[in-house]
Amino acid sequence: MQTQNPFLDEMAKLSTAAMGLAQAASEEARAAFRAQADRMAAEMDLIRSDDFEALKAEVAALRAEVEALRGVKAAPKAAAKPKSGAKA
């Protein structure tokens, strides 16, 4: 929208340019912060939450498998034990 006042037109152009510059500066700052955070996480040997959740699910599956194997191993021992009160 253009007005008849050249001063207002110039102010509108300047404010539009300033908003574009502020948005670009914001995106650049966000990218720099993310890069710094990634670098710090790598130095601390941290992992991302999605990797952690995948590892946690894998550990839970392995624990269930170990428990199942313990049950299979214990079953023959329980069957081999003589019952109390039985004559030998």
C-alpha positions in Angstrom: 0.0 0.0 0.0 1.4 3.3 -1.0 0.4 6.6 0.5 0.8 10.1 -0.7 3.4 10.9 1.9 6.9 10.0 0.8 8.1 10.0 4.4 5.6 7.3 5.4 6.6 5.3 2.3 10.2 5.5 3.3 9.5 4.5 6.9 7.5 1.5 5.6 10.4 0.4 3.4 12.8 0.8 6.3 10.7 -1.2 8.7 10.2 -4.0 6.2 14.0 -4.2 5.6 14.6 -4.1 9.4 12.2 -7.0 9.9 13.9 -9.1 7.3 17.3 -8.3 8.8 16.1 -9.3 12.3 14.7 -12.5 11.0 17.9 -13.4 9.2 19.9 -12.6 12.4 17.6 -14.7 14.4 18.0 -17.7 12.1 21.8 -17.2 12.1 21.9 -17.0 15.9 19.7 -20.2 16.2 22.1 -22.1 13.8 25.2 -20.9 15.8 23.6 -21.9 19.1 22.6 -25.4 17.7 26.1 -25.9 16.4 27.6 -25.0 19.7 25.2 -27.3 21.6 26.0 -30.2 19.3 29.7 -29.6 19.8 29.3 -29.6 23.6 27.2 -32.7 23.5 29.9 -34.5 21.4 32.6 -33.4 23.9 30.5 -34.8 26.8 29.8 -38.1 25.1 26.0 -37.4 25.3 23.5 -39.2 23.0 20.3 -37.9 21.5 17.0 -38.9 23.2 15.8 -41.0 20.2 19.0 -43.0 20.3 18.6 -43.5 24.0 15.0 -44.6 23.6 16.0 -47.1 21.0 18.8 -48.5 23.2 16.4 -48.7 26.2 13.9 -50.7 24.1 16.7 -53.0 23.0 17.9 -53.6 26.6 14.3 -54.3 27.7 14.0 -57.0 24.9 17.4 -58.5 25.9 16.3 -58.6 29.6 13.1 -60.4 28.6 15.1 -62.9 26.5 17.5 -63.5 29.4 14.6 -64.2 31.8 13.1 -66.6 29.3 16.4 -68.4 28.9 16.7 -68.6 32.7 13.2 -70.2 32.8 14.3 -72.8 30.2 17.4 -73.6 32.1 15.6 -73.9 35.5 12.8 -76.2 34.1 15.0 -79.3 33.7 16.5 -78.8 37.2 13.0 -78.5 38.7 11.9 -81.7 36.9 15.0 -83.6 38.1 14.6 -82.8 41.8 13.0 -85.6 43.8 9.8 -84.7 45.6 9.9 -84.7 49.3 8.2 -87.7 50.9 8.9 -90.0 47.9 10.7 -93.2 48.6 14.0 -93.7 46.9 
